[in-house]
Amino acid sequence: MGALAAPVFCSHPSVMTLLSCLPKHLHRSLFFVPGAMALATATLLAGCPDDITPSGSSSTTGDPPDSGKPDVSPPSGTFCKLPGAVIFDAAGQHVVPGGGTQPDLTWLKLPEGFCAHYFANVPNARQLRFAPGGELFVASPVTATTGGGPNGLAGIAVLPDDDKDGLADGVGLYLGGVESTQGMLFANDSFYYQESTRIRRLPYKTGDRKAVKPGDVVVDIQVYTSSLHWPKTLDIADDGTIYVANGGDQGEACDPLRPFHGGILKIDGTPGGAQVAKGYRNPISVRCQRGHNNCFASELALDYSEAQGGREKLVPIHAGDDIGFPCCASKDVPYSNVVPTPDCSKVASESGSFVIGDTPFDIEFDLGAWPEPWKSHVFLPLHGEFGSWKGSRMVAIGTDPNTGLALPATDLMGHPTESMKDFATGWDDGKKEHGRPAAVAMSADGRLFLGNDVNGDIFWIAPFDAE
């Protein structure tokens, strides 16, 4: 590393440990671990063969169908005026001066009326969640899994931005020594997190930035354990139900008895949780929408199965549902190589479907704060194909204003239906220089944060009027 310029920020007293008094724009490649004061460089992470099948499509972001060009005014809010913000307006793309040497985001393509800004770097960023005080928590595992790698922090990082400059003040370790972690949830004055097959719970007060001990086990999911599809994401519904995902495996045979392997459970006080819905191969994300008591799962379906009717899915979670795996690709669509042909008439239908290899990695909702035509949409980062990263992008799907449910949407025909629009593109440029979008979370101030489990970069997207 070359000589450093004069520091532009110093330690904030609420950040538990400081690597050194460095310019914040250097945080892309540096992180610290409290106690060990370890210095490392975020390395590229290898993918696992969960999204191998050559298929999927990517398109450049453009105007929404039949909407015409929006009448876009200059940024009126605070965030899109911050130094280093990449602005997308009627004149094209430009960068707000004064951002120093922040990582380049000019490869990104967004609709007019939005901006993007670098925030921090956490290696193997697999899940993002906001604490009640506004700090961003990031799950950074080291256990190999779909698309992830062994170069994480083996724990959960906390990233405050106390000076409100759009950049993380530092990357602290809220909880270490957790190799297999992805799911996180703030609820019931507690912080829930995954540790291997277990979901643990810690009392949480606003402003806590360092766990004093591991949490108590609230559920240990042993009904079926996958060594590759081990992530257990979770969220809480409006009615207080906490749902947890459990992964199945690629090589499962179709059993007419349909035992529960991969699926959705709920925390109900029993040691292993209560079974809610089955027939999943790899439910990589669970997310609940506020206001309608709706919860959804993102299902990564059977690799190599496109010719058999296979599709990745966005699935509403309903008690008693069976979404088909490993017997059926979808409702009334049996996998063609399963003998004898299974009955798929009772399989639950998905809300959204994607070509095998699109790999929808996470789910997040706008609850009405964003401008039209993106208002009240559900956003999904697509990890893209293993090897080529083809199809890597973020899409938005409209929701029904009365029920809140995602509108029927698909890109199985090679291009998205009207209800599904490409929102952010640029990863799929054939160069593999920008990593892959993996995790997404909406902050209380209306910014959409996006994490990358390949290069570790985290940036946020905001509409022009966001404050």
HELIX and SHEET records of a PDB file:
HELIX    1   1 LYS A   24  ARG A   28  5                                   5    
HELIX    2   2 PHE A   79  LYS A   81  5                                   3    
HELIX    3   3 GLU A  306  GLN A  308  5                                   3    
SHEET    1   A 6 GLY A  92  VAL A  95  0                                        
SHEET    2   A 6 VAL A  86  ASP A  89 -1                                        
SHEET    3   A 6 PHE A 114  ASN A 121 -1                                        
SHEET    4   A 6 ASP A 457  PRO A 463 -1                                        
SHEET    5   A 6 LEU A 448  ASN A 452 -1                                        
SHEET    6   A 6 PRO A 437  MET A 442 -1                                        
SHEET    1   B 4 GLN A 127  PHE A 130  0                                        
SHEET    2   B 4 LEU A 136  SER A 140 -1                                        
SHEET    3   B 4 GLY A 155  LEU A 159 -1                                        
SHEET    4   B 4 GLY A 172  GLY A 176 -1                                        
SHEET    1   C 4 MET A 184  ALA A 187  0                                        
SHEET    2   C 4 SER A 190  GLU A 195 -1                                        
SHEET    3   C 4 ARG A 198  PRO A 203 -1                                        
SHEET    4   C 4 ASP A 216  ASP A 220 -1                                        
SHEET    1   D 4 LEU A 234  ILE A 236  0                                        
SHEET    2   D 4 ILE A 242  ASN A 246 -1                                        
SHEET    3   D 4 GLY A 262  LYS A 266 -1                                        
SHEET    4   D 4 ALA A 274  TYR A 280 -1                                        
SHEET    1   E 5 PRO A 283  GLN A 289  0                                        
SHEET    2   E 5 ASN A 294  GLU A 299 -1                                        
SHEET    3   E 5 GLU A 312  PRO A 316 -1                                        
SHEET    4   E 5 GLY A 352  PHE A 354 -1                                        
SHEET    5   E 5 ALA A 409  THR A 410  1                                        
SHEET    1   F 2 CYS A 328  SER A 330  0                                        
SHEET    2   F 2 VAL A 333  PRO A 334 -1                                        
SHEET    1   G 4 GLU A 364  PHE A 365  0                                        
SHEET    2   G 4 HIS A 377  LEU A 382 -1                                        
SHEET    3   G 4 ARG A 393  GLY A 398 -1                                        
SHEET    4   G 4 MET A 420  ALA A 424 -1                                        
END                                                                             
